[in-house]
Amino acid sequence: MARTFKLTADGGSRGNPGPAGYGAVVSENGKILAELFDVIGIATNNVAEYSGLLAGLSHIHQLDPNANVEVAMDSKLVVEQMSGRWQIKHADMRDLAKQCRDAHSPSLVTYKWIPRDENSHADRLANKALDGGSANNPIVVVQENYLTDRLRSDEVPTLIYLVRHGETVLTPTRKFSGVGALDPELTADGFLQAERVASEVAKLKPDILIASPLQRTRQTAEVIAQTTGLDLHFDEDWFELSFGTWDGKSIEEVKAEDPDSYQAWLNSSSYRPGGGESYDEARIRIEAALEKVVAEYPGKKVVIVTHNGVIKSAANIAIGGPNDGVFHMDATPCSISSISIWPSDGLRALRSFNEHGHHR
């Protein structure tokens, strides 16, 4: 009977790109057989994550080339690409994925995404590598402005334009509007805003148009599609956060009903408002959505019609801001924010925030 190994793997970069390392844990029947970790020089998070997977698969192949392998990682990008559900269009990433497929027969390997806190052992090993390096591969800390360097290169980034939907009946009074049953539509003013932003979007000459399927984003995106002539693709990855029982309520109503819960939400990005989705949870989802867009449309101009919470989270991810950085931003209706992401290694840069928005 074939043996079955479990592999958890992770990788990290201090700088993205910056000094990078990986960690991998190989176990069988609950017993740890190997802890693998090393530094790989200057690289990005994605490269480091793939390196951890490659190290683990190579080690398992040496133990038993016919074994089944259950891989669990917190990198949505690696799991989806290695499972064949996301395309890998960039040559460097394709090469890394091929090395992993060559390391152990793909027919014997399954992949599963796990939350970051369930992958703490591999993450700890990656950090151990970064903290200590190795005799053969010592840590060299390089201080460099990576964006300045990248702007001098010939590589064309994927340029993502994040457009917030137009005004709904809930917008002027700042009522919570998430993924609840209310699903409000645009007001007359909202449609006018959509028309104005559509003409601005047309000037950008985008290649792809994606939208959250909620009614307010769908209606805004349909106006943009009509103006630009682009096909419209819907993707639930770009849904607004869920505000649970707070949906449709004003800040004053929430504060009056439960002031402690409202204060807890203001104080922590890990708090789930009304039992919905926290900003920390949304950050994981939105980072994976950004990586998916870059994997599928390298070097293209992609317009995504989405929501305030999502846009704030994406901007915060782009600058590598602290999780509570989202509380210091606001994207107004039909504003445009833009992020460049270089497909070769995932380097991100916030290019603009809240342009052409309808300000109150």
N, C-alpha and C positions, 0 to 999 in steps of 0.2 A: 504494500500500500504506500502511495506517494506521501512524502513528508510535506507538512505545511508550515511555512515560516511566516511570522508577522514582522513587518518592517515599518517603523515610523521614522520619518526623515524630515529635516528642516535645514534652513540656511538663512544667513543674515548678512547684511552689509551695513557698516557704520558710515553712512554717507549716501548710499544708493545712487551712484556707485561710491565705493570706498573700500577699506579693508574688509574682506569677506571671509566667512568660514561656514562649514557645514557640520551637522551632527546626524547620526543615524543609529538606531537601536534595532538589533536583530534578535528575535526571540522565537522559541518553539515550546508549545504546551505551557506557556506562562513563565518559562525560564529564559532569562536573558543570556544569549550566547555571545554577543559582541556589542561593544560600544565603539563606534567609529566617529572620529572627528579630526578635522584639519583645517588649516587656512588655505585659501586659494589665490591670495594676492588681491589686487584691486578688481572688484566685480560688483554686480548689482544683486539685489535680493533674489530675482528670478534665476540668475545663473547659479547662485549659491544653493538655492532650493533644488535645482536639477542636479547639482554636484552631490548633494546629500543622497538623493535617490540613486544616482549612479554608483556611489560608493557602496550603498547597501545591497543593491542588486548584484554587483560584482562579487561581493563577499559571499552572498548566498549561493551564487553559481559555483563558487569554489567548494562550498560545503556539499552541495547536491545539485547538479545541473538539471535534474528532473523534478525538483521540488515545486510545489505550488507556493505562491507568495501573495500574501494579503498586505497591500501597501495602504497606510493611512497617513495623510498629510493635511496640514492646515492651509496649504497653497491651493486655492481654487483653480488658478491658472494651470499648474502642473497636473492636477488631478483630471481636469476637463480635457486638456490637450492629450495626455497619455491615454485617456479613455476613448479618444477619437471623437469626442463631441464638439470640441472647438478646433477650428483650423489653425495650423501653424504656418503662417505665410512668410515669416522672417527667417532668412537662411541660418543665422546663428542659433536661433531657438530650434529650428528643424534639426540641426546637427546634434545639439544636446539631446533632443528627444530620440534621435536615431541611435546615439551611443547607449542610451538607457534600454532601448528595445533590443539592441545587439548584446547587451550584457547578460540578459536572461530571456528565454523564449516568451514573447508577449502573450502567447496562449495560456501560459501558466500564471500570469500576473493579473490581479484585480486591484482596482483603485477605489478608495473611499475618502471623502473629505471629512475632516473632524475639526471641531472648534480649537482655537489656539491653546486654550487651557488644558485640552486633552493631549496636547503634543509637547508638554513641558519638558519631558526627558530629553528628546532630541534637540529642543531649543536650548536647553541648559548645556548640552554638549557643544552646540555651535558657538555659544558664548564662551565656553571654556577654551575652545580653539582660539577665539579672538583675543581672549585675555592672556593666553599663554603662548600662542603660536606653537611651533615645533622646531626641532633642531634642523630639519631639512628645509623648513619653510617659515622663517621667522616673520613676525608681524612687522611691517614697515608702515608707519603712519604717514600718509602723504596728504598734505594740505593743498587742495587745489580747487579752483572755481570750475566745477565740471560744466556748468551751463555755458560759461564764456567759452570754454574749450569746444563744447558741442556746437555752438553757434558758428564756429569757424569751420566746421566739418561740412561735408557734402550730403550727409544723411538728411533725408526729408522726414520730419516728424509727422505723426498723426496729429491733426489739429482738431480738437473737439470743442464745438461751440455749444454751451449749455444755455438753453432758452427757457426761462420760466413762463408758465402759462399766463394767460390774461386774467383779468379780475373776475371773481365770482361774487355772489351775494355775501359770502363770508369774509372776503378779503378786506374791504374798507374798515371793518370793525375788528380786524386781527383775530378772528375766531379760529380755533384749531380746525384744520381741514386736512385730514389724513387719508387713509385707505378705508374709511368707514362706509356705511351704507348710504350716507347722504349723497356722495359723489356729485357735488354741485356742478352746474353748467355755467358757461360764460354769461356775463351780463352784456347789455348793449355796449357799454364802455369796454368790456373785455374783448369783444369782437373788433372794435375800433383799434384797440391796442395790438391785437393780433395782426391786423392789416398793416399797421405801421412797422411792426417788427419784421413782418414778412418781406417788406421792401428792403429793409436793412440786411436781412439774411440773403436775399437774392444777390446783393452786391458782393457777398463773400464767395459766390460761385461754389457752393458746397457740392460734394459728390453723393452723400448719403443723408437720409433723413429718418431718424428714429424717434419714437415717442412712447411715453408711459400710456398705457391703455385707458386710464381714467378719463372721464368725460371732458374735464376742463383742459387737459393736455391734448386729448384727441382733437377737440374743436380747434385749438390754437394751431396744432400741427397740420390740420386739413387746410387751413388758410395759407400756411407756408407752402404746402405741397402744391396748391393751386397756383400760387405766385411763381414758384421756382420750377414747376414741372417735374419735381422729383417723386419717385415712388415712396410711399410711406410705410415704414416697418414698425410694428408695435413690439415692445419688450417689457415684461413685468419687472425686470431688473431695475427699471427706472421709476417704479412706484414711489410715491411719497412715504414717509414713515407712518406707522400706525400710531394714532394717539388714543386708541382704546376708548374708554368711556368719556374721555375729554372731547371727542370729535363733535364739532358743531357748537361748542361752548366758548364763551369769551374768557379772557384771562381773569376778568373780574368775577365771573361765575365760578371758575375753578378755585380761585383764591377764597371766595366766600364759603364754598362747600368744604374745601379741605386745604387750608392754608399750609399745613405741614408738608403735604404731598407736593404742592406747587413749589415750595421752597426747596424741597429735596431735588426736584427736577432742575431748578436753576443752579443748584450747587454741584450737580454731578451728571456727567455725560453717560454714566452707566444706569441712570434711573429710567424706568419704563413708565412714561406718562400714561395714566389711566389704564395701566396693564398692557400697554402697546409695545412699541419697539424703541429701545434706547438708541441714542446717537452712537454709542460704542458698537452696538449690533449692526446698525446701519452702515457704519464705516467699513466693516468687513464685506458687507454686501456690495457697496458702491465701489470699493477698490477692485473687487472681482469683476464688476461690470465694466469699469474702465479698462482693465487688462483684456477683457473679452473683445472690446471694440478695437483696441490696438492690434490684437492677434488676428482679427478678421479683416481689418481695413488699414493695413500699414501704409503710412504716407498719404492717406486721404484726408479730406475735409469732411468731418462728420458733425451734423447738427442733431442735437438731442433735446427734445422738448420735455421738460420734467418739472420738478417742484423745488420750492425754497429750501427745505431741509436737505434735499439731495444735492443741490448746487453748493450749499454751504459746506457740506461734508466733502464733496469732490474738491473744492478749492482748498480746504484744510489738508486733505490728503496730498494735493499737489505741492504744497509748501512744506510738508512734513511737520505740520503744526501739532501742538498738544491736543488731545481729544476734546478738551473743553474750548478749543479755539472756535468751534461752531457758534458759540454764544456771543461772539464778537463780530458777526457778519450778518448781512441781510440782503437778499436778492429781491428786488421789487418786480411787480408784474411786467412780463414781456421784456425783461432785461436780458442781455447777452453777456455771458462770462466765457472765457476761453482758456483752454489748457493744451499745451504741447506735450506729447509723449513720444520719445524716440523708440522705435520698435526694436532696435538691436539690443537694448538693455533696460528699457523701461524708465529711463530718466524722465522726470516730470518737471514742468515749469508752468506756473500760473502766468498767463499773458495778459488777461484783463478780467475785471470783475464788475458786474452790475452796470454795464454800458447800455444806453438807450432805454433805460427802465422808466416806468411810469411812477414817479415819486409823489408821495402824499405829504 
